[in-house]
């Protein structure tokens, strides 16, 4: 298991114990997929009936994504408890990530090549640790390990809280689509990563 940790100073919103942020590779996530699925299901307990959260189940998605090149998961932990996590992987040249995006940003924008885009699949914080900036700490720790030119993610349309959060993280909306058949429309968002070429380069 690949691991890197750093401490987070407790805030009044947290319990008294200190949190740490750790990195997990695909093998480590696959070997304990239920741990991450349980945290996801806790966060989305009121929405698990929606196709976005059950088709396919999060455990299936995690197992599939964990096998992708460039996969990484950053977790905030308090003892053995998962306070939150973010994960993603490098989009391959034959990625379907952008298929169906409206409006069409053009072939050059959607063209993938090795090292161009990290797809951010999930960013979540469990209710007990909300309003403590754990999400921001997780996200910056995740991106600090990335070497891609840009990061991309999807947020369900109407989820203004997450769209606002991602806007604070430097993401810009570029269109909308259904990431999977039967899902609600999602907003596609993109952020250039520090020290790389601008988006849409030739």
Phi, psi and omega in degrees: 000130174277130184216141174215132187234154169207151183277151171242131179291131180299149174241169179301336181284344181264165169289173189291330183291152181281146176262153172232154175251129181230148178259138178234137176270181184299320181298317181294320180292317180298322184288345180219046187298330181298331179297316182282323178297322180296319178295317178300312182294331176291315181296319185255029184305324183276357184232012185294344177283345179285146182299332179303329187254349184237352185227094359278163177302151184299326179296322178294318179298316180299315181298319180290315182292327182297341179272353184282145176301140178079010180293141174203145178231128175253128182239142170262123186237141171239100191064235178267357182276138176272113178278330179178169176201162173223141177213161178188184181206166180283128179290130180280166179302331180262022182299144175262012186308320188263358185297127178090006181292132179232128355287158179289118181280357178105153185298325181292322179293318185274352180294129177252143174216163185308124176085010181278312190227135166260123176274119178270112187271323180213143169217114184215152176227130181290154191304322183300333185250015180292159177061032179234011177067017176295320180302316179295317180297318178299313185294317180292324176294322178296310183292332180297337180267355185268149178243004182288168181279332183209162175241145180226150180206169175236140176230134181301136181300132182096349177276076187294331180297311181288325177297320177293319179299311180295327177298322176295332179276002175098012180272149179236133176292141179234352180165189180222157180190175170256108183300326176229149177303131178091349178285160172294157174301141178238153175266127176274131182231151184220146175224130172289143179268153186299141173073022180236174180293154179299159175296149175075023180291158178277000000 
